[in-house]
Amino acid sequence: MPRLTSHDTIDVDALRVGMFVHLDLGWLAHPFPLSSFRITSDDQIATIRSLGLAKVRWSASQSDVPAPPPAAAPQPAAPAAPSPEEQARAQHRAALARQRESLARCEQQFAEAARECKRAAELVAAQPQQAAEQAAGLTRALMDKMLGEHDLCIRLLGEAAGDKASAHALNVTIVAMLMARTFGMAEADLMDLGVGALLHDIGKLELPDRVRHREDHFSPAESRAYEEHVGHGVAHARRMGLTPGASLVIAQHHEHADGSGFPLKLNTDRMTALARIVALVNRYDNLCNPNLAARALTPHEAVSLLFAQWRSRFDTAILGAFIKMMGVYPPGSAVQLTDDRYALVVAVNSSRPLKPRVLVHQSGVPREEALILDLEKSDGLGIRRSLRPQQLPEATRLYLAPRPRVAYFFEPVRDEE
């Protein structure tokens, strides 16, 4: 699908049904499920004009109507045909621009969603009903954008905006909802899952800072205090008037399939499907993003640990679906390719994760000019092994710059990237 460029603009007064447009606004600043879409009604045109934009970007090749005739202007002399080298450089620049635009858009959307998540948490104590409405509104926005596309790409973000608590809640929510999407869950269940995941740790608001994150050195009393956040969260859910489905996500997000979790030591049969999803994703994110960054596992290590050592703690079908969606090498994994080059996994197609997209260390090519390589389109090239960042050669580690904290967002799969 061709990308739009900043030069394909049109006055909003010239919009017509059938045009394919892109709205350069914040993710939550317009009512449409997607920022890029084909106009299908006059009502949509009226809505776009009400947003206060003078111009919007549009794609003639993706539109069902021809471009409006341009204003008459003197015709310049035809430029000389570009050489093959100039064409190659132009294509490279265009691909880089698309690559940067895509990442910047995901980072902006994550930042906006993180702010909404933090706002919901801030409202819980004094305005519980408004907090519930805030969480539901964010969940609805996420769901509408997820359901608007067939294939989604799970992106590693260069920067995870927002405080740690909001970033964790949003990470868990996004990955959990993407998993539920693969199961074909009903929209009502997706809403319960999203709201419960966004607010799963809300009970930690009642804990002292020193026990908000469980550590190995905790005394029995400190461990008991930490575990009380689940009960506090259930009490907040009751005050917010959350649905039973969302409330049970909060109540059961630390339970384990084998009955070894807390607070009630429930097993799989007594946990809801939504809670089983959140319990797994919550553990994965805590392994990748612990309170102490020095203890962080790489995404590949986290998946390996969940499967090899902790398989009994999680629902088998849900763990299998998680690995199938995220891949053995989830975004954020540092890897060595079968041709011995080093790379960082930056994106996976959630429907076809075995051949992710990677940023490859290319000597002589500045990092800001490096193109992302799609292994799905690279015959014979794959991943040989995963590496910790410390195992990379120093020049490679500086080039790939793996982040100490992992954050994900999603976007429609683009075939041309």
Steps between C-alpha positions, in 0.01 A plus 500: 500500500661834400585736779383855504760774497489845647475646146166333416273762655161638412277774641229357723245693291601288200443164669264257327358158572743237375821682596751313719623739769738505796430719803815640662347530844556336833363149526218601732436837332257372237203263512602266217627146580804557278697807398522379137178405321286545189217752537165327454245768591435873511468469878864394520599805294304724736673341798845553347420865430388543860847400624645839409742378234564715195655216301531124529730250338348266245603225257377518142604140431284370785201719419195410295477847346753693290698792632335840460643698209792720610493874462643619171868583531792554265646170392866468596742326275504125546784401735764259385425137578670391823783253476458149649722606791283806568188287480647252750591782740152649469340164572725454802410845634130431448524166679684661792234771523224239511692306763548805722143615454368159600707482820424862593128438458509192725701687765258792490199270537661311788578830675142621461362171626743502795375846598140377486595199712671717761199730508272205575724393788503853643120506506451168682507626858294819472286437190470123455219509244688747282806275528296210368371713213854609418626141493204391289556783252865409453415131465234580240749708300758219508241241402361704212847545352588132548183378337535733202777296337553134407873464570675702769869562550625506860762774521786552741506866601816702509366697795231401749342822618331522836575381853587136566160410642312637198745344254463161670120520506491601135747231392293232674176637355624520141655153490208342686244657265701395195496145635126511563458625143673186369249291696213686332352616830181705499524877538344487847775264614766718338365798693506310830851378427627846408350679800616227739852500353531879514399497866648165610754662735278781621508358853867599525383856556432392859849356558812679627755552224744251654265203448340588168738269315580160645870436557693186597609654830144563624418374846183291544323811629608705197388224264159491668473878470586481130239230438233718660498719187266249337238544771539878485452481123178299536369761746578777250328300224188480714502877560551562128207275414705285262342203329551154653731407211732797553489461880603134478801596288613723786418234760680214321796654316748337744335158509672206328363209303660253745354669808830654614395864462328742734284608675263201469729236340251441219578255223413522131148369545413775745658790307325685222648486150560877510690475829710211367609719207589797722684279753734379224557837331549672836774251587667540161512878530633483856782273380592743221443816705572426867521775758880463493612529138815297566281191551319535169480201268500542125162426339643173362626400844163583654313284249749215549463517879121504485498195273786294640473554875163655582275327253290343775410843639310612192218377280657279232286629215556863597877454535510334157297781346726760661815344354329454164402869491820654639741252345793321658693826454256777604574863419791619712704180458864540393586224253764367265381419149593191301745711297676593831381862505355639822154653517225625730146368452280809464166363379303181443191433293266362766363251245841387365760559775770250400662746260513834686632835382846583625736795518835366377842632600651616170857625517539821305127582515400751770230361729260777405529389136465126563195338346298238687536157342191280462617141549177374350614640166865395536535151354736277693565755775383437854594527866773275636492590869403757757754706693496716808602860425820447699601220262493727195825654377525850644464673162192290425344568839544875454359477146192290581449679836269242663277676751512411871118513507282331240177660380267391222235652280325378188422615147356355179740279304645692205614271218742745347719539810 
